[in-house]
Amino acid sequence: MCKAIEYGTFLTDTFSKMKEDYDKIKSKISEYDKKVNGIYHEIETSNLNASEGYKKYKELRQTLRMRRVLKQEFYTLEKLMYKTFDVDRISSQIHKTLQSAKASEVGNQQYRNGWDIDVDVIIG
């Protein structure tokens, strides 16, 4: 297989997985925001004794901590995706390049038919 196609496919798969994780994390942050608001609402509208209040505090703290972990991961991933390089633009460019490389690879394979020489063997 052509090295350009191999690397382009790897990059496309990596960017796709990165976007998928980004969207999952974003969705989970929203879920935890709603959960935090739900706990606040319960505290606001209930009369809790000390034991119940402590349990609610522990639930809120754990929810806030999980949300914080997600937010830190989200911001780091967002920086990588959109500040380091524009994933959408690069993905589009890679897709176009892969189409061209695949088309030329067909012609190259016909030209080299029967040669039994592999680039991986040559470059080691």
C-alpha positions in Angstrom: 0.0 0.0 0.0 1.1 3.5 -0.7 2.6 5.3 2.4 0.5 8.4 1.7 -2.7 6.4 1.7 -1.6 4.5 4.8 -0.8 7.7 6.8 -3.8 9.6 5.4 -6.1 6.9 6.5 -4.5 6.8 9.9 -4.9 10.6 10.3 -8.5 10.5 9.1 -9.3 7.7 11.6 -7.5 9.6 14.4 -9.3 12.9 13.7 -12.6 11.1 13.5 -12.0 9.4 16.9 -10.9 12.8 18.3 -14.1 14.5 17.2 -16.2 11.6 18.5 -14.5 11.8 22.0 -14.9 15.6 21.9 -18.7 15.3 21.3 -19.1 12.6 23.9 -17.3 14.7 26.5 -19.3 17.8 25.6 -22.5 15.8 26.0 -21.4 14.4 29.4 -20.6 17.9 30.7 -24.1 18.9 29.8 -25.4 15.8 31.7 -23.4 16.7 34.8 -24.5 20.4 34.6 -28.1 19.2 34.7 -27.3 16.8 37.6 -25.7 19.6 39.6 -28.7 21.8 39.0 -31.0 19.0 40.1 -29.1 18.6 43.3 -29.2 22.4 43.9 -32.9 22.3 43.3 -33.3 19.4 45.8 -31.4 21.3 48.4 -33.3 24.5 47.8 -36.8 22.8 48.0 -36.2 20.3 50.8 -35.8 20.4 54.5 -32.9 18.1 55.1 -31.6 17.0 58.5 -27.8 17.0 59.2 -27.4 13.4 58.0 -29.4 14.0 54.8 -27.6 17.3 54.2 -24.2 15.6 54.5 -25.2 12.9 52.0 -26.4 15.5 49.6 -23.2 17.4 50.0 -21.1 14.3 49.2 -23.3 13.6 46.1 -22.8 17.2 45.0 -19.1 17.1 45.6 -18.6 13.9 43.6 -20.7 15.2 40.8 -18.8 18.5 40.7 -15.5 16.6 40.7 -16.5 14.4 37.8 -17.7 17.4 35.9 -14.3 19.2 36.5 -12.4 16.2 35.2 -14.6 16.2 32.0 -14.2 20.0 31.6 -10.4 19.8 31.9 -10.2 17.1 29.3 -12.7 19.0 27.1 -10.6 22.2 27.1 -7.4 20.4 26.4 -8.9 18.4 23.6 -10.5 21.6 22.2 -7.1 23.4 22.2 -5.6 20.5 20.3 -8.4 20.3 17.8 -9.0 24.0 17.1 -6.1 26.0 18.3 -3.2 23.8 17.3 -4.8 22.9 14.0 -8.2 23.2 12.5 -9.4 19.6 12.4 -12.3 20.2 10.1 -10.2 21.9 7.5 -7.4 19.4 7.7 -9.8 16.4 7.6 -11.3 17.8 4.4 -7.8 18.3 2.8 -6.7 14.8 3.8 -9.9 13.4 2.3 -9.2 15.1 -1.0 -5.6 14.1 -1.0 -6.5 10.5 -0.3 -8.9 10.4 -3.2 -6.2 11.6 -5.5 -3.6 9.2 -4.1 -5.9 6.2 -4.4 -6.6 7.1 -8.0 -2.9 7.4 -8.9 -2.1 4.3 -6.9 -4.3 2.2 -9.2 -2.2 3.4 -12.2 1.0 2.9 -10.3 0.1 -0.7 -9.5 -0.7 -1.4 -13.1 2.6 0.1 -14.2 4.6 -1.9 -11.6 2.7 -5.1 -12.1 4.9 -8.1 -11.6 7.8 -6.1 -10.1 7.5 -7.7 -6.6 9.1 -4.7 -5.0 7.7 -3.1 -1.8 8.6 0.4 -0.5 8.6 -1.0 3.1 11.4 -3.4 2.1 13.4 -0.7 0.4 13.2 1.8 3.3 13.6 -0.8 5.9 
